[in-house]
Amino acid sequence: MEETLKKINNNEPRINHELFNKARLQKGLSRMKLALEAEVAPQTVNRLLQGKPTRPSNVKKVGEALEIPPLDWYIRD
């Protein structure tokens, strides 16, 4: 329980995973194809699209591959 609270209350910015997934679908890309285009591991794409913590450098690669403006990559509270 305490570990779950730590994960929810950490200071890491939350990825706007719904926007990433919407952009991926609009471009007609599978998760694997997106991983290839962004030059990241397929597991990285899966984590990002699930809203799980992902390295900022990988968020950047996927965001750029999907042509999402950098200001939209993360959810601002």
Contact map, one row per residue, 1 for C-alpha under 8 A:
11111000000000000000000000000000000000000000000000000000000000000000000000000
11111100000000000000000000000000000000000000000000000000000000000000000000000
11111110000000000000000000000000000000000000000000000000000000000000000000000
11111111000000000000000000000000000000000000000000000000000000000000000000000
11111111100000000000000000000000000000000000000000000000000000000000000000000
01111111110000000000000000000000000000000000000000000000000000000000000000000
00111111110000000000000000000000000000000000000000000000000000000000000000000
00011111110000000000000000000000000000000000000000000000000000000000000000000
00001111111000000000000000000000000000000000000000000000000000000000000000000
00000111111100000000000000000000000000000000000000000000000000000000000000000
00000000111110000000000000000000000000000000000000000000000000000000000000000
00000000011111000000000000000000000000000000000000001000000000000000000000000
00000000001111100000000000000000000000000000000000000000000000000000000001110
00000000000111110000000000000000000000000000000000111000000000000000000001110
00000000000011111000000000000000000000000000000100111000000000000000000011100
00000000000001111111000000000000000000000000000000100000000000000000000111100
00000000000000111111100000000000000000000000000111100000000000000000000000000
00000000000000011111110000000000000000000000000010000000000000000000000000000
00000000000000011111111000000000000000000000000000000000000000000000000000000
00000000000000011111111100000000000000000000000010000000000000100101000010000
00000000000000001111111110000000000000000000000010000000000000000000000000000
00000000000000000111111111000000000000000000000000000000000000000000000000000
00000000000000000011111111100000000000000000000000000000000000000101000000000
00000000000000000001111111111110010000000000000000000000000000000100000000000
00000000000000000000111111111100000000000000000000000000000000000000000000000
00000000000000000000011111111000000000000000000000000000000000000000000000000
00000000000000000000001111111000000000000000000000000000000000000100000000000
00000000000000000000000111111100000000000000000000000000000000000000000000000
00000000000000000000000111111111110000000000000000000000000000000000000000000
00000000000000000000000110011111110000000000000000000000000000000000000000000
00000000000000000000000100001111111000000100110000000000000000000000000000000
00000000000000000000000000001111111100000100000000000000000000000000000000000
00000000000000000000000000001111111110000000000000000000000000000000000000000
00000000000000000000000100001111111111000000100000000000000001001000000000000
00000000000000000000000000000011111111111101100000000000000001000000000000000
00000000000000000000000000000001111111111100000000000000000000000000000000000
00000000000000000000000000000000111111100000000000000000000000001000000000000
00000000000000000000000000000000011111110000000000000000000011011000000000000
00000000000000000000000000000000001111111000000000000000000010000000000000000
00000000000000000000000000000000001101111101100000000000010011000000000000000
00000000000000000000000000000000001100111111100000000000000000000000000000000
00000000000000000000000000000011001100011111110000000000000000000000000000000
00000000000000000000000000000000000000001111111000000000000000000000000000000
00000000000000000000000000000000001000011111111100000100010000000000000000000
00000000000000000000000000000010011000011111111110000000000001000000000000000
00000000000000000000000000000010000000000111111111000000000000000000000000000
00000000000000000000000000000000000000000011111111111100000000000000000000000
00000000000000101000000000000000000000000001111111111100001000000000000000000
00000000000000001101100000000000000000000000111111110000000000000000000000000
00000000000000001000000000000000000000000000011111110000000000000000000000000
00000000000001111000000000000000000000000000001111111000000000000000000000000
00000000000001100000000000000000000000000000001111111100000000000000000000000
00000000000101100000000000000000000000000000001100111110000000000000000000000
00000000000000000000000000000000000000000001001100011111011000000000000000000
00000000000000000000000000000000000000000000000000001111111000000000000000000
00000000000000000000000000000000000000000000000000000111111100000000000000000
00000000000000000000000000000000000000000000000000000011111110000000000000000
00000000000000000000000000000000000000010001000000000111111111000000000000000
00000000000000000000000000000000000000000000000100000111111111100000000010000
00000000000000000000000000000000000000000000000000000001111111110000010000000
00000000000000000000000000000000000001110000000000000000111111111000000000000
00000000000000000000000000000000011001010000100000000000011111111100000000000
00000000000000000001000000000000000000000000000000000000001111111111110010000
00000000000000000000000000000000000001000000000000000000000111111111100000000
00000000000000000000000000000000010011000000000000000000000011111111000000000
00000000000000000001001100100000000000000000000000000000000001111111000000000
00000000000000000000000000000000000000000000000000000000000000111111100000000
00000000000000000001001000000000000000000000000000000000000000111111110110000
00000000000000000000000000000000000000000000000000000000000000110011111110000
00000000000000000000000000000000000000000000000000000000000100100001111110000
00000000000000000000000000000000000000000000000000000000000000000000111111000
00000000000000010000000000000000000000000000000000000000000000000001111111100
00000000000000110001000000000000000000000000000000000000001000100001111111100
00000000000011110000000000000000000000000000000000000000000000000000001111110
00000000000011110000000000000000000000000000000000000000000000000000000111111
00000000000011000000000000000000000000000000000000000000000000000000000001111
00000000000000000000000000000000000000000000000000000000000000000000000000111
